Amino acid sequence: MKNKKFSIGTIFFTVFLDLLGLGIIIPILPALLIDPIGGILPMAYSFSTRTLIFGFLIAAYPLAQFFGAPILGSLADQKGRKKILTVSLIGTVVGYAIFILGILTSNLSLLFLGRIVDGFTGGNISIAQSAIADVSTEETKSKNFGLIGMAFGLGFIIGPYVGGKLSDPSVVSWFSYVTPFYLTILLAIINVFLVMRNFSETLVTKRAVKVNLLTGFTNIKKAFTYKDLRVMFLVVFLLTVGFNFFTQFFQVFLFEKFKFTQSQVGDFFAYMGIWIAIAQGAVLRPLSKKFKPAKILSYSIVLLAISFPFLLIANERVWLYLIVPFIAIFQGLTQPNGTAIISNLVGSGRQGEILGINQSISSLAQAVPPIIAGFVTAVNINLPTWFAAISTLFAWLVFKGFFKGEKLIVETKTLKH
């Protein structure tokens, strides 16, 4: 029991660190690339050029993760969770170091390389999910995935806030865009030692798995050959596309329409993170005792879709702070329940593979929105948020129309709580 608690605690910190790094970047990238005065791009670049570069740089991380996550997930089934988790965290350190060098030298190529290295080795989310599945029972799985979700939320709280504040020289004179990333490197190094010392291997039965660079594409094809899983994979894809249309380009909306500074952008996303943590730490756990994941999803998805457009009606900052808690809560209920359903539909020996496939789908879904948004934002800064609402609504329609039709809830005993 003690070892299990140490393992879950280390997993929690690993996921938290991953989201901390992603959160730190949120307020910094618009200042680096969109701001013609304080950024690193030439002043002659147009707004549309800047949004395109911004979109592709955001997409670099999930695209790299699309290739890396399934490889790491399969290796975790073959070599064990501990070894592969350690390797992925070392990759995080290297990726941030390259990114720092890119900022210091105003070298766009190094910024891309840093994100690619971190993304490829950042498949530790699928490993963390596999380890959680290893140490969870059918009854506790949804709640424990909610714990990972709470780590997401906490990373979203602290990451943007730290990124905004530590990069703002008006807070402390020697702060700059690179200061927050020194912190992430330090935390990643600490995490490596925590995994090596406190993480007990959770995989009981290792299995041989073929691994290659194109596993991500194979996974996308394979995902839709699993009759019981393909509906949920499609739902996860559409949900991830929707939420990333919102999170990846809403800072540009704040930057352009409301003239937020990077520090204020960090404050806003930290505020949203608080509500995600509340949803997954305080709301999800009691709800999961009373309702099956599918029941929660049937309401949370559509409510999330309805909430997005209200952000565009706001003409004062205060309305944004009143609307975003609803988005955070509905998202906080949706994500872990979707993952729990997918995990429950497969045997314990294939958790790494299936959750690796799920991560491939999520990574591809995270890469699509910034590329599209990079183009459409130059036309109208409201369009990414509209796309978020539409994609989420489609996810709900697929879930309601096809998930129940396959009778997965009836056929799968592991969905009971």
Secondary structure by P-SEA (a helix, b strand, c coil): caaaaaaaaaaaaaaaaaaaaaaaacccccccccccccccccccccaaaaaaaaaaaaaaaaaaaaacaaaaaaaaaaccaaaaaaaaaaaaaaaaaaaaaaaaaccaaaaaaaaaaaaaaccaaaaaaaaaaaaccccaaaaaaaaaaaaaaaaaaaaaaaaaaaaccccccccccaaaaaaaaaaaaaaaaaaaccccccccbbbbbbbccaaaaaaaaaaaaccccaaaaaaaaaaaaaaaaccccaaaaaaccccccaaaaaaaaaaaaaaaaaaacccaaaaaacccaaaaaacaaaaaaaacccccccccaaaaaacaaaaaaaaaacaaaaaaaaaaacccccaaaaaaaaaaaaaaaaacaaaaaaaccccccaaaaaaaaaaaaaaaaaaaccccccccccccccccc
